[in-house]
Amino acid sequence: MRIAVLDDYQGVALTSADWSAVQAKAEVVVFRDLINAEDLAARLAPFDVVVLMRERTPMPAALIEALPNLKLIITTGMRNASVDVAAATARGIVVSGTQSLTNGAPEAAWALILALARGVIAEDRSVRQGGWQLEVGSSLSGRTLGVLGLGRLGQMMATVGKAFGMNLLAWSQNLTADKAAEHGAELASSLGDLMARCDYLTIHLILSARTTGLIGTKELAAMKPTAFLINTSRGPIVDEAALLAALKAGTIGGAGLDVYDQEPLPTDHPLRSAPRTVLLPHIGYVTQENYALFYSQIVEDILAFIDGKPIRPVAPAA
């Protein structure tokens, strides 16, 4: 059996867990580079198992059909919209997943909020270049944190926001006033109301047909000129062109982003030079603890499959 471990950007896949039991039964090949879509089928054709790190490498039906030896796909997490699970299942290919820690994305979101509030990036650069205080930052206490999506991650954001003394405002299509109140938040009357009243908008929604492009020109125009948008969920929830226009026009205070329409972000992408932004390379889930969980359960998935008893099946996208 040959196993391909894809997109190990940091070169830590084989040191994040004990692979010895797998390596005694199979050949494990780690790919650290991002493989071009045109080369994927040829590169992966010899492999029986493909291990994916989140959505870094999509597995659409066409690619699955082009891999004659493929028997098992493993994705980190139990949901991966970039894998055509139905197409894999139709071919008798097993798709397994792993558990995932939930604290990473909220921690990254707070890193972005604090960096924007206190001008951390500019101040750090100034100190290193011999300068001193450049800006007057803003306190979080008394400001309004707008939470778009008050699920597990949004609730964590609300807890920390409350600890900072922030006012909490939340909205999603199915959120009730009672549920919002359980987490110390006021329910906004609409998405527009949330956008207009918050000083920091943090997004915690699942990407779907309903949420794609949810925040566009109209919604961004409703924001205060001093307000910041934080996205650690999925890039396409925010209309990228509309966000760029708002940043360039100065109609919002700025943005902190960990996710993008295209990843990795192209080197010439206009967001790389957009004003009043803090940009992270989709590292919300990239922690030592989460990787240890991912790769240890990947090993379990592979061994269970070899024993003929697959575990942690991933269901097709709804």
ROVEX-773002 format. One line per 8 residues: their letters; for each residue z, y, x of N, C-alpha, C. Coordinates in nm, 3 decimals. Layout:
a	Z,Y,X,Z,Y,X,Z,Y,X; ...
REM end
This chain:
mriavldd	0.000,-0.119,0.084,0.000,0.000,0.000,0.000,0.125,0.088; -0.081,0.224,0.051,-0.088,0.351,0.124,-0.040,0.463,0.032; 0.046,0.546,0.087,0.110,0.652,0.009,0.077,0.787,0.072; 0.025,0.879,-0.007,-0.004,1.015,0.039,0.102,1.110,-0.015; 0.171,1.180,0.074,0.269,1.281,0.036,0.204,1.417,0.062; 0.174,1.489,-0.046,0.095,1.612,-0.035,0.180,1.737,-0.020; 0.121,1.837,0.040,0.172,1.974,0.041,0.315,1.986,0.094; 0.343,1.915,0.201,0.474,1.927,0.266,0.469,2.047,0.360
yqgvalts	0.468,2.166,0.304,0.447,2.290,0.379,0.544,2.303,0.497; 0.670,2.266,0.475,0.771,2.288,0.578,0.790,2.167,0.670; 0.720,2.058,0.643,0.732,1.938,0.725,0.868,1.872,0.716; 0.922,1.864,0.593,1.057,1.811,0.576,1.063,1.689,0.483; 0.948,1.644,0.435,0.949,1.536,0.336,1.020,1.411,0.388; 0.991,1.372,0.510,1.044,1.246,0.562,1.186,1.259,0.616; 1.236,1.383,0.629,1.374,1.402,0.675,1.468,1.442,0.562; 1.413,1.462,0.443,1.496,1.501,0.328,1.555,1.381,0.256
adwsavqa	1.509,1.261,0.290,1.559,1.139,0.229,1.536,1.023,0.325; 1.594,0.909,0.294,1.576,0.788,0.375,1.456,0.710,0.321; 1.348,0.713,0.395,1.223,0.647,0.354,1.210,0.507,0.415; 1.309,0.460,0.486,1.292,0.336,0.562,1.254,0.217,0.474; 1.312,0.206,0.357,1.281,0.094,0.269,1.136,0.099,0.223; 1.084,0.220,0.202,0.943,0.235,0.163,0.853,0.206,0.282; 0.888,0.260,0.399,0.804,0.242,0.517,0.799,0.097,0.564; 0.896,0.017,0.523,0.893,-0.125,0.556,0.790,-0.200,0.472
kaevvvfr	0.747,-0.137,0.363,0.655,-0.204,0.271,0.522,-0.134,0.256; 0.511,-0.012,0.307,0.390,0.066,0.284,0.368,0.165,0.398; 0.245,0.216,0.406,0.212,0.322,0.502,0.227,0.456,0.431; 0.304,0.546,0.491,0.327,0.678,0.433,0.257,0.782,0.520; 0.167,0.858,0.460,0.093,0.963,0.530,0.130,1.097,0.467; 0.178,1.189,0.549,0.220,1.321,0.501,0.112,1.423,0.532; 0.077,1.503,0.432,-0.019,1.612,0.449,0.056,1.744,0.438; 0.054,1.822,0.544,0.123,1.950,0.545,0.032,2.065,0.502
dlinaedl	-0.098,2.043,0.508,-0.192,2.150,0.473,-0.225,2.145,0.324; -0.275,2.258,0.276,-0.326,2.265,0.139,-0.470,2.216,0.142; -0.496,2.103,0.076,-0.630,2.043,0.080,-0.721,2.113,-0.020; -0.838,2.157,0.026,-0.934,2.220,-0.063,-0.974,2.125,-0.175; -0.994,2.181,-0.295,-1.030,2.099,-0.410,-1.153,2.015,-0.383; -1.248,2.070,-0.306,-1.373,1.999,-0.278,-1.349,1.875,-0.190; -1.241,1.877,-0.113,-1.213,1.767,-0.019,-1.111,1.667,-0.072; -1.050,1.697,-0.186,-0.940,1.615,-0.233,-0.979,1.470,-0.256
aarlapfd	-1.088,1.449,-0.328,-1.127,1.313,-0.364,-1.150,1.228,-0.239; -1.219,1.284,-0.140,-1.246,1.209,-0.017,-1.118,1.183,0.061; -1.030,1.282,0.067,-0.906,1.266,0.144,-0.811,1.165,0.080; -0.810,1.163,-0.054,-0.713,1.080,-0.124,-0.767,0.944,-0.168; -0.897,0.922,-0.151,-0.959,0.797,-0.197,-0.891,0.671,-0.144; -0.842,0.665,-0.020,-0.784,0.540,0.030,-0.644,0.509,-0.023; -0.582,0.601,-0.096,-0.440,0.587,-0.127,-0.413,0.523,-0.263; -0.308,0.444,-0.265,-0.261,0.381,-0.389,-0.163,0.470,-0.464
vvvlmrer	-0.090,0.552,-0.388,0.014,0.638,-0.445,-0.007,0.781,-0.394; 0.002,0.876,-0.486,-0.004,1.018,-0.449,0.125,1.085,-0.494; 0.192,1.152,-0.401,0.317,1.223,-0.429,0.289,1.372,-0.431; 0.322,1.437,-0.541,0.294,1.579,-0.559,0.421,1.662,-0.554; 0.415,1.779,-0.494,0.524,1.876,-0.496,0.491,1.981,-0.602; 0.553,1.966,-0.719,0.530,2.056,-0.831,0.380,2.073,-0.858; 0.334,2.198,-0.881,0.192,2.218,-0.914,0.107,2.261,-0.795; 0.155,2.233,-0.673,0.080,2.280,-0.556,-0.062,2.220,-0.553
tpmpaali	-0.076,2.093,-0.588,-0.208,2.031,-0.595,-0.230,1.977,-0.735; -0.322,2.033,-0.812,-0.349,1.983,-0.946,-0.413,1.844,-0.943; -0.388,1.767,-1.048,-0.449,1.635,-1.063,-0.516,1.628,-1.200; -0.632,1.693,-1.213,-0.704,1.688,-1.341,-0.773,1.553,-1.359; -0.828,1.532,-1.478,-0.891,1.404,-1.511,-1.004,1.370,-1.414; -1.084,1.470,-1.376,-1.199,1.444,-1.288,-1.154,1.389,-1.154; -1.045,1.444,-1.099,-0.995,1.394,-0.971,-0.937,1.254,-0.987; -0.862,1.232,-1.093,-0.804,1.101,-1.118,-0.913,0.995,-1.128
ealpnlkl	-1.021,1.027,-1.196,-1.132,0.932,-1.212,-1.201,0.904,-1.079; -1.191,0.997,-0.985,-1.260,0.983,-0.855,-1.177,0.906,-0.752; -1.058,0.859,-0.791,-0.970,0.789,-0.698,-0.955,0.643,-0.741; -1.042,0.556,-0.694,-1.046,0.417,-0.743,-0.922,0.335,-0.710; -0.851,0.370,-0.604,-0.736,0.290,-0.563,-0.604,0.338,-0.622; -0.609,0.451,-0.691,-0.485,0.514,-0.737,-0.414,0.429,-0.843; -0.285,0.405,-0.818,-0.204,0.325,-0.911,-0.078,0.398,-0.957; -0.034,0.494,-0.878,0.091,0.564,-0.909,0.080,0.710,-0.866
iittgmrn	0.117,0.801,-0.957,0.132,0.943,-0.927,0.278,0.977,-0.945; 0.336,1.046,-0.847,0.474,1.092,-0.859,0.474,1.244,-0.845; 0.539,1.310,-0.938,0.555,1.455,-0.930,0.702,1.489,-0.922; 0.736,1.589,-0.846,0.873,1.639,-0.848,0.893,1.712,-0.980; 1.008,1.686,-1.044,1.030,1.737,-1.178,0.977,1.640,-1.281; 1.019,1.659,-1.404,0.975,1.569,-1.512,0.867,1.633,-1.599; 0.818,1.749,-1.557,0.709,1.815,-1.630,0.616,1.876,-1.527; 0.486,1.849,-1.542,0.388,1.906,-1.449,0.258,1.928,-1.525
asvdvaaa	0.235,2.052,-1.565,0.118,2.085,-1.646,-0.013,2.067,-1.571; -0.007,2.055,-1.437,-0.130,2.042,-1.359,-0.174,1.897,-1.342; -0.099,1.803,-1.398,-0.135,1.662,-1.393,-0.182,1.618,-1.531; -0.301,1.560,-1.539,-0.352,1.508,-1.666,-0.292,1.369,-1.686; -0.173,1.367,-1.742,-0.101,1.241,-1.759,-0.176,1.148,-1.854; -0.238,1.204,-1.956,-0.312,1.121,-2.052,-0.428,1.049,-1.984; -0.500,1.121,-1.897,-0.612,1.059,-1.825,-0.563,0.950,-1.732; -0.450,0.974,-1.667,-0.393,0.872,-1.578,-0.351,0.749,-1.657
targivvs	-0.283,0.772,-1.768,-0.236,0.661,-1.851,-0.353,0.578,-1.903; -0.461,0.646,-1.941,-0.579,0.575,-1.991,-0.640,0.482,-1.887; -0.619,0.514,-1.760,-0.668,0.430,-1.652,-0.564,0.329,-1.603; -0.449,0.328,-1.669,-0.344,0.236,-1.628,-0.265,0.282,-1.507; -0.276,0.410,-1.476,-0.202,0.467,-1.362,-0.066,0.514,-1.412; 0.039,0.474,-1.342,0.175,0.514,-1.377,0.201,0.655,-1.325; 0.267,0.737,-1.406,0.309,0.871,-1.363,0.461,0.878,-1.374; 0.527,0.897,-1.260,0.673,0.907,-1.257,0.714,1.045,-1.208
gtqsltng	0.838,1.083,-1.239,0.889,1.213,-1.197,1.024,1.201,-1.132; 1.088,1.315,-1.113,1.222,1.321,-1.056,1.304,1.423,-1.134; 1.432,1.419,-1.117,1.516,1.526,-1.167,1.497,1.650,-1.079; 1.551,1.762,-1.128,1.539,1.887,-1.052,1.661,1.972,-1.079; 1.713,2.034,-0.975,1.826,2.125,-0.993,1.778,2.253,-1.060; 1.865,2.314,-1.139,1.823,2.430,-1.218,1.866,2.564,-1.160; 1.947,2.563,-1.054,2.002,2.690,-1.007,1.906,2.769,-0.918; 1.802,2.705,-0.864,1.718,2.770,-0.766,1.645,2.894,-0.817
apeaawal	1.578,2.881,-0.932,1.501,2.994,-0.984,1.589,3.113,-1.020; 1.703,3.093,-1.089,1.790,3.210,-1.114,1.840,3.276,-0.986; 1.873,3.196,-0.885,1.917,3.254,-0.758,1.806,3.339,-0.696; 1.682,3.289,-0.702,1.569,3.366,-0.649,1.548,3.494,-0.730; 1.566,3.483,-0.862,1.551,3.601,-0.947,1.653,3.709,-0.911; 1.776,3.668,-0.884,1.877,3.767,-0.846,1.850,3.824,-0.708; 1.795,3.742,-0.619,1.756,3.795,-0.488,1.653,3.906,-0.504; 1.559,3.887,-0.595,1.456,3.987,-0.620,1.516,4.112,-0.685
ilalargv	1.603,4.092,-0.783,1.664,4.207,-0.851,1.743,4.292,-0.753; 1.825,4.228,-0.672,1.908,4.302,-0.577,1.823,4.371,-0.471; 1.715,4.303,-0.427,1.628,4.365,-0.328,1.562,4.491,-0.383; 1.523,4.486,-0.510,1.459,4.602,-0.572,1.560,4.712,-0.600; 1.678,4.675,-0.648,1.778,4.775,-0.685,1.825,4.855,-0.565; 1.836,4.789,-0.450,1.890,4.857,-0.334,1.787,4.883,-0.224; 1.659,4.864,-0.255,1.554,4.893,-0.158,1.568,4.813,-0.029; 1.610,4.687,-0.041,1.646,4.606,0.075,1.531,4.593,0.176
iaedrsvr	1.412,4.570,0.126,1.299,4.546,0.218,1.269,4.671,0.301; 1.259,4.785,0.235,1.227,4.909,0.306,1.340,4.949,0.401; 1.465,4.931,0.357,1.578,4.969,0.441,1.587,4.879,0.565; 1.565,4.750,0.546,1.566,4.658,0.660,1.458,4.696,0.761; 1.340,4.724,0.710,1.228,4.760,0.800,1.260,4.890,0.874; 1.321,4.986,0.804,1.355,5.113,0.865,1.456,5.096,0.979; 1.562,5.017,0.952,1.664,4.994,1.054,1.603,4.929,1.177; 1.517,4.831,1.158,1.455,4.760,1.271,1.365,4.852,1.352
qggwqlev	1.312,4.958,1.285,1.223,5.051,1.354,1.297,5.174,1.406; 1.431,5.170,1.402,1.509,5.280,1.457,1.553,5.383,1.356; 1.517,5.364,1.229,1.553,5.461,1.127,1.688,5.433,1.064; 1.718,5.511,0.958,1.843,5.494,0.887,1.816,5.514,0.740; 1.909,5.555,0.662,1.896,5.553,0.516,1.770,5.624,0.466; 1.696,5.552,0.381,1.572,5.606,0.326,1.585,5.643,0.179; 1.647,5.555,0.101,1.644,5.568,-0.044,1.785,5.576,-0.101; 1.792,5.617,-0.227,1.917,5.609,-0.302,1.899,5.496,-0.403
gsslsgrt	1.970,5.387,-0.380,1.957,5.272,-0.467,2.026,5.294,-0.600; 2.016,5.194,-0.687,2.080,5.203,-0.818,2.179,5.088,-0.836; 2.289,5.117,-0.903,2.389,5.016,-0.933,2.341,4.931,-1.051; 2.379,4.805,-1.052,2.346,4.718,-1.165,2.443,4.738,-1.281; 2.566,4.773,-1.251,2.666,4.792,-1.355,2.621,4.900,-1.453; 2.627,4.867,-1.581,2.586,4.962,-1.684,2.438,4.959,-1.716; 2.359,4.892,-1.633,2.216,4.877,-1.662,2.195,4.764,-1.761; 2.076,4.757,-1.818,2.045,4.654,-1.917,1.954,4.548,-1.858
lgvlglgr	2.002,4.425,-1.861,1.923,4.310,-1.818,1.856,4.249,-1.941; 1.724,4.253,-1.942,1.648,4.190,-2.049,1.609,4.049,-2.009; 1.652,3.951,-2.086,1.626,3.811,-2.055,1.523,3.757,-2.155; 1.406,3.728,-2.104,1.299,3.674,-2.189,1.304,3.522,-2.180; 1.370,3.460,-2.278,1.390,3.315,-2.277,1.533,3.283,-2.237; 1.618,3.252,-2.337,1.760,3.230,-2.309,1.792,3.081,-2.313; 1.711,3.002,-2.240,1.739,2.861,-2.222,1.836,2.843,-2.107; 1.832,2.725,-2.040,1.928,2.698,-1.933,1.921,2.802,-1.822
lgqmmatv	1.800,2.838,-1.779,1.788,2.934,-1.669,1.824,3.075,-1.716; 1.779,3.111,-1.833,1.812,3.243,-1.887,1.961,3.261,-1.907; 2.029,3.153,-1.948,2.173,3.159,-1.966,2.244,3.183,-1.833; 2.193,3.122,-1.725,2.250,3.145,-1.593,2.231,3.291,-1.552; 2.115,3.347,-1.583,2.091,3.488,-1.554,2.189,3.576,-1.629; 2.213,3.542,-1.755,2.303,3.622,-1.838,2.445,3.617,-1.783; 2.489,3.501,-1.738,2.625,3.487,-1.684,2.645,3.577,-1.563; 2.548,3.578,-1.473,2.560,3.661,-1.352,2.546,3.809,-1.389
gkafgmnl	2.456,3.840,-1.480,2.440,3.978,-1.522,2.568,4.035,-1.581; 2.636,3.952,-1.660,2.763,3.994,-1.718,2.866,4.019,-1.609; 2.866,3.933,-1.506,2.961,3.951,-1.395,2.935,4.081,-1.320; 2.810,4.125,-1.317,2.777,4.253,-1.253,2.807,4.373,-1.344; 2.849,4.347,-1.467,2.878,4.456,-1.559,2.755,4.508,-1.630; 2.652,4.428,-1.640,2.528,4.470,-1.706,2.536,4.446,-1.856; 2.460,4.523,-1.929,2.441,4.498,-2.072,2.333,4.392,-2.086; 2.351,4.298,-2.175,2.258,4.185,-2.188,2.179,4.196,-2.317
lawsqnlt	2.049,4.188,-2.302,1.957,4.192,-2.415,1.862,4.075,-2.399; 1.840,3.997,-2.505,1.757,3.877,-2.492,1.661,3.866,-2.609; 1.551,3.796,-2.583,1.454,3.769,-2.689,1.370,3.649,-2.652; 1.336,3.568,-2.749,1.227,3.470,-2.743,1.191,3.441,-2.887; 1.081,3.372,-2.907,1.030,3.358,-3.043,1.124,3.282,-3.137; 1.206,3.194,-3.083,1.295,3.115,-3.168,1.443,3.148,-3.148; 1.473,3.250,-3.070,1.611,3.284,-3.041,1.676,3.352,-3.162; 1.798,3.312,-3.194,1.873,3.372,-3.304,1.981,3.465,-3.250
adkaaehg	2.029,3.552,-3.336,2.134,3.645,-3.296,2.261,3.571,-3.258; 2.292,3.465,-3.331,2.414,3.388,-3.301,2.403,3.321,-3.165; 2.286,3.264,-3.134,2.268,3.198,-3.005,2.277,3.300,-2.891; 2.218,3.415,-2.911,2.225,3.520,-2.808,2.370,3.562,-2.787; 2.443,3.577,-2.897,2.582,3.622,-2.888,2.670,3.521,-2.814; 2.637,3.392,-2.825,2.712,3.288,-2.755,2.714,3.313,-2.604; 2.611,3.381,-2.556,2.599,3.406,-2.412,2.616,3.554,-2.379; 2.681,3.626,-2.471,2.716,3.765,-2.447,2.600,3.861,-2.457
aelasslg	2.491,3.820,-2.520,2.372,3.904,-2.527,2.344,3.952,-2.669; 2.280,4.065,-2.678,2.230,4.115,-2.805,2.087,4.064,-2.823; 2.052,4.024,-2.943,1.915,3.982,-2.971,1.827,4.105,-2.993; 1.724,4.121,-2.912,1.627,4.229,-2.934,1.550,4.201,-3.062; 1.506,4.303,-3.130,1.437,4.284,-3.258,1.296,4.231,-3.241; 1.240,4.248,-3.120,1.104,4.202,-3.094,1.082,4.202,-2.943; 0.970,4.148,-2.900,0.936,4.154,-2.758,0.921,4.299,-2.714; 0.859,4.379,-2.798,0.842,4.521,-2.765,0.975,4.592,-2.749
dlmarcdy	1.071,4.558,-2.834,1.204,4.617,-2.825,1.272,4.577,-2.694; 1.257,4.451,-2.656,1.313,4.403,-2.529,1.253,4.480,-2.412; 1.120,4.494,-2.411,1.052,4.561,-2.302,1.094,4.708,-2.292; 1.112,4.773,-2.406,1.140,4.917,-2.408,1.281,4.950,-2.364; 1.374,4.859,-2.387,1.516,4.892,-2.365,1.573,4.841,-2.234; 1.508,4.747,-2.169,1.568,4.687,-2.049,1.540,4.771,-1.924; 1.631,4.758,-1.827,1.610,4.816,-1.694,1.554,4.712,-1.598; 1.587,4.587,-1.625,1.533,4.473,-1.549,1.493,4.367,-1.650
ltihlils	1.368,4.326,-1.645,1.320,4.219,-1.733,1.302,4.093,-1.649; 1.373,3.987,-1.683,1.360,3.861,-1.610,1.304,3.755,-1.703; 1.202,3.685,-1.657,1.126,3.593,-1.741,1.167,3.449,-1.714; 1.200,3.377,-1.821,1.242,3.237,-1.808,1.186,3.156,-1.924; 1.054,3.145,-1.926,0.983,3.071,-2.029,0.899,2.961,-1.966; 0.869,2.859,-2.044,0.775,2.755,-2.002,0.633,2.806,-2.026; 0.543,2.783,-1.933,0.403,2.823,-1.953,0.338,2.732,-2.056; 0.278,2.792,-2.155,0.209,2.718,-2.261,0.100,2.808,-2.317
arttglig	0.025,2.757,-2.411,-0.078,2.839,-2.475,-0.014,2.960,-2.543; 0.107,2.943,-2.592,0.176,3.050,-2.663,0.228,3.159,-2.570; 0.262,3.121,-2.446,0.321,3.219,-2.354,0.223,3.274,-2.252; 0.106,3.213,-2.238,0.007,3.264,-2.142,-0.037,3.405,-2.182; -0.026,3.499,-2.091,-0.064,3.637,-2.120,0.030,3.706,-2.218; 0.152,3.653,-2.235,0.245,3.711,-2.330,0.277,3.856,-2.297; 0.286,3.887,-2.168,0.314,4.024,-2.126,0.185,4.085,-2.071; 0.130,4.176,-2.146,0.005,4.240,-2.108,0.018,4.390,-2.104
tkelaamk	-0.094,4.459,-2.118,-0.097,4.605,-2.108,-0.003,4.671,-2.207; -0.004,4.626,-2.332,0.079,4.686,-2.436,0.227,4.671,-2.404; 0.266,4.553,-2.363,0.407,4.526,-2.334,0.455,4.603,-2.212; 0.372,4.608,-2.107,0.408,4.682,-1.987,0.418,4.832,-2.015; 0.333,4.881,-2.104,0.335,5.024,-2.138,0.464,5.062,-2.211; 0.528,4.963,-2.272,0.652,4.991,-2.344,0.771,5.004,-2.251; 0.759,4.959,-2.126,0.871,4.962,-2.034,0.902,5.103,-1.985; 1.027,5.125,-1.951,1.065,5.252,-1.889,0.993,5.267,-1.755
ptaflint	0.963,5.388,-1.713,0.897,5.407,-1.582,0.988,5.370,-1.465; 1.116,5.347,-1.493,1.212,5.309,-1.388,1.247,5.160,-1.394; 1.188,5.087,-1.490,1.226,4.947,-1.512,1.149,4.853,-1.421; 1.211,4.739,-1.390,1.152,4.640,-1.302,1.126,4.509,-1.377; 1.013,4.446,-1.344,0.979,4.316,-1.400,1.001,4.208,-1.296; 1.069,4.100,-1.334,1.099,3.989,-1.243,1.039,3.862,-1.301; 0.953,3.796,-1.225,0.893,3.671,-1.274,0.913,3.559,-1.174; 0.999,3.464,-1.210,1.019,3.343,-1.130,0.980,3.219,-1.211
srgpivde	0.911,3.239,-1.322,0.874,3.126,-1.410,0.735,3.075,-1.375; 0.632,3.137,-1.431,0.493,3.102,-1.400,0.409,3.228,-1.405; 0.317,3.241,-1.311,0.237,3.363,-1.300,0.163,3.402,-1.426; 0.091,3.309,-1.491,0.006,3.348,-1.604,0.079,3.399,-1.727; 0.212,3.392,-1.730,0.285,3.451,-1.843,0.264,3.602,-1.846; 0.241,3.660,-1.728,0.215,3.804,-1.717,0.068,3.824,-1.683; 0.002,3.912,-1.756,-0.137,3.946,-1.726,-0.140,4.017,-1.591; -0.196,3.950,-1.491,-0.191,4.000,-1.354,-0.263,4.134,-1.338
aallaalk	-0.378,4.147,-1.401,-0.455,4.272,-1.391,-0.377,4.388,-1.454; -0.313,4.361,-1.567,-0.234,4.465,-1.633,-0.113,4.504,-1.548; -0.051,4.406,-1.483,0.064,4.436,-1.397,0.021,4.520,-1.277; -0.090,4.483,-1.216,-0.141,4.561,-1.103,-0.170,4.705,-1.143; -0.229,4.722,-1.261,-0.261,4.857,-1.308,-0.133,4.938,-1.329; -0.030,4.875,-1.386,0.096,4.946,-1.410,0.164,4.983,-1.279; 0.158,4.895,-1.181,0.218,4.923,-1.051,0.147,5.038,-0.981; 0.016,5.034,-0.984,-0.062,5.140,-0.918,-0.045,5.274,-0.987
agtiggag	-0.033,5.272,-1.120,-0.018,5.397,-1.196,0.125,5.448,-1.194; 0.220,5.364,-1.152,0.360,5.405,-1.148,0.425,5.412,-1.284; 0.371,5.339,-1.381,0.428,5.342,-1.516,0.546,5.246,-1.533; 0.569,5.160,-1.434,0.692,5.082,-1.428,0.753,5.102,-1.289; 0.881,5.072,-1.278,0.949,5.097,-1.151,0.904,5.005,-1.039; 0.868,4.882,-1.073,0.825,4.786,-0.972,0.834,4.645,-1.025; 0.811,4.548,-0.936,0.811,4.408,-0.976,0.860,4.320,-0.863; 0.930,4.215,-0.899,0.970,4.112,-0.805,0.908,3.981,-0.851
ldvydqep	0.824,3.922,-0.767,0.746,3.805,-0.809,0.767,3.687,-0.716; 0.778,3.569,-0.775,0.783,3.444,-0.699,0.671,3.351,-0.742; 0.594,3.391,-0.844,0.488,3.306,-0.899,0.364,3.390,-0.927; 0.248,3.324,-0.921,0.121,3.394,-0.928,0.018,3.310,-1.003; -0.090,3.375,-1.047,-0.197,3.302,-1.114,-0.257,3.197,-1.022; -0.277,3.234,-0.896,-0.333,3.143,-0.796,-0.236,3.128,-0.681; -0.204,3.006,-0.646,-0.111,2.979,-0.536,-0.170,2.875,-0.442; -0.154,2.896,-0.311,-0.099,3.016,-0.246,-0.180,3.141,-0.280
lptdhplr	-0.115,3.253,-0.277,-0.181,3.380,-0.306,-0.286,3.408,-0.200; -0.412,3.432,-0.240,-0.517,3.460,-0.141,-0.478,3.574,-0.046; -0.522,3.565,0.076,-0.480,3.663,0.177,-0.526,3.804,0.143; -0.635,3.817,0.068,-0.687,3.949,0.033,-0.648,3.991,-0.109; -0.554,3.920,-0.169,-0.517,3.951,-0.308,-0.453,4.090,-0.316; -0.490,4.169,-0.418,-0.437,4.306,-0.428,-0.285,4.313,-0.446; -0.223,4.206,-0.496,-0.078,4.210,-0.509,-0.009,4.222,-0.373; -0.072,4.171,-0.268,-0.011,4.176,-0.135,0.008,4.320,-0.086
saprtvll	-0.068,4.412,-0.140,-0.055,4.552,-0.099,-0.011,4.641,-0.215; 0.032,4.581,-0.324,0.074,4.660,-0.441,0.203,4.735,-0.411; 0.217,4.857,-0.458,0.338,4.935,-0.431,0.457,4.884,-0.512; 0.579,4.914,-0.460,0.705,4.886,-0.530,0.717,4.740,-0.573; 0.688,4.652,-0.481,0.698,4.509,-0.512,0.776,4.436,-0.403; 0.843,4.328,-0.444,0.900,4.231,-0.352,0.837,4.098,-0.389; 0.772,4.034,-0.292,0.695,3.912,-0.318,0.753,3.794,-0.243; 0.775,3.685,-0.313,0.819,3.559,-0.254,0.711,3.453,-0.275
phigyvtq	0.700,3.353,-0.187,0.593,3.253,-0.195,0.631,3.130,-0.278; 0.671,3.151,-0.402,0.712,3.047,-0.495,0.817,2.955,-0.431; 0.932,3.012,-0.401,1.039,2.937,-0.335,1.162,2.921,-0.425; 1.148,2.950,-0.554,1.261,2.937,-0.644,1.324,2.798,-0.640; 1.241,2.696,-0.631,1.291,2.558,-0.631,1.305,2.502,-0.489; 1.270,2.580,-0.389,1.266,2.531,-0.251,1.402,2.552,-0.185; 1.491,2.454,-0.203,1.621,2.454,-0.138,1.646,2.316,-0.077; 1.731,2.311,0.022,1.764,2.183,0.086,1.818,2.084,-0.016
enyalfys	1.902,2.133,-0.107,1.963,2.045,-0.205,1.860,1.989,-0.303; 1.769,2.075,-0.346,1.667,2.028,-0.441,1.569,1.932,-0.374; 1.531,1.963,-0.250,1.440,1.873,-0.178,1.505,1.736,-0.155; 1.635,1.735,-0.125,1.704,1.607,-0.107,1.700,1.526,-0.235; 1.719,1.592,-0.349,1.710,1.524,-0.478,1.567,1.476,-0.504; 1.470,1.565,-0.484,1.330,1.529,-0.506,1.291,1.404,-0.428; 1.309,1.410,-0.296,1.254,1.305,-0.212,1.333,1.174,-0.222; 1.465,1.183,-0.247,1.540,1.059,-0.265,1.495,0.988,-0.392
qivedila	1.464,1.064,-0.496,1.418,1.000,-0.620,1.272,0.958,-0.611; 1.193,1.025,-0.529,1.058,0.978,-0.502,1.063,0.840,-0.437; 1.152,0.822,-0.341,1.170,0.691,-0.278,1.209,0.587,-0.384; 1.301,0.624,-0.473,1.341,0.532,-0.580,1.223,0.498,-0.670; 1.141,0.598,-0.704,1.024,0.575,-0.789,0.927,0.476,-0.725; 0.902,0.495,-0.595,0.808,0.408,-0.525,0.861,0.264,-0.520; 0.987,0.247,-0.485,1.045,0.112,-0.475,1.048,0.043,-0.611; 1.079,0.119,-0.717,1.079,0.061,-0.851,0.939,0.017,-0.891
fidgkpir	0.838,0.097,-0.855,0.700,0.061,-0.887,0.658,-0.066,-0.811; 0.693,-0.074,-0.683,0.661,-0.192,-0.604,0.725,-0.317,-0.665; 0.845,-0.301,-0.722,0.915,-0.413,-0.783,0.865,-0.444,-0.924; 0.765,-0.365,-0.970,0.708,-0.390,-1.102,0.790,-0.336,-1.217; 0.883,-0.243,-1.188,0.968,-0.187,-1.292,0.971,-0.034,-1.277; 0.861,0.034,-1.309,0.853,0.179,-1.292,0.965,0.251,-1.366; 1.011,0.361,-1.309,1.118,0.440,-1.369,1.074,0.584,-1.385; 1.150,0.659,-1.462,1.129,0.802,-1.487,0.984,0.835,-1.524
pvapaa	0.934,0.775,-1.634,0.796,0.805,-1.675,0.781,0.949,-1.721; 0.669,1.010,-1.686,0.639,1.147,-1.728,0.548,1.140,-1.849; 0.585,1.211,-1.954,0.506,1.210,-2.078,0.390,1.309,-2.068; 0.280,1.280,-2.140,0.169,1.376,-2.142,0.215,1.512,-2.196; 0.151,1.618,-2.152,0.185,1.752,-2.198,0.163,1.762,-2.349; 0.256,1.830,-2.416,0.244,1.844,-2.561,0.129,1.937,-2.596
REM end
